[in-house]
Amino acid sequence: HRDPIARPRRGDGVRRILIIGAIGPHKGAHLLYAMIRDAAFRDLPLQFEILGYTSDKRIATGPHVTVHGPYKGDEDAAKPIQRIQPDAMFVSSIVPETYSFILSVAMSLHLPLVSFDLGAPADRIATYKRGVVLLRRLLDNPAGVNDALLSIDLNQLWDTPPNAQMDGVSALSDHF
């Protein structure tokens, strides 16, 4: 049993976006690198928190990104996630996946989730209700993904019970 993460209350205006796992090419490493570069270029209030590692060696701890390194397993991921205090978790996969164990961990912590409209993560987020599914056309648009991450109404997501319906609310993907 895990205690849900509380809504972060930092007040610095920076959105901390958690990415978890071994982020290789199929998990969106190149897209993530481009998103980090865009955030730095436009000086966006985004901080990418990578719990795990990435195959793209250009991604290193610095402005707009912190690489926290590997964790010992999905069960052990909860403690560092609690320390990071993310505003949302982003599933950066650029190919459909059949299942995501770390998504289960994030859901058990009641984190808001964001993914592309690809495979099981998108289906699970739709059922979970405390998340946003982005259109696939953003896969080739790192600036568009960053804009979407900044446009999400995080207060609404945090206020929505994880498995409740969001009546009358359009998906963010309707707008991008």
Secondary structure, DSSP 8 states (H G I E B T S, - for coil): -----------S--EEEEEEEEE-GGGTHHHHHHHHHHHHHTT-SEEEEEEEEES-TT--SBTTEEEEE--S-GGGGHHHHHHH--SEEEE--SS--S--HHHHHHHHTT--EEEES-HHHHHHHHHH-SEEEE-GGGGG-HHHHHHHHHHS-HHHHHHS-TTS--TT---GGG--
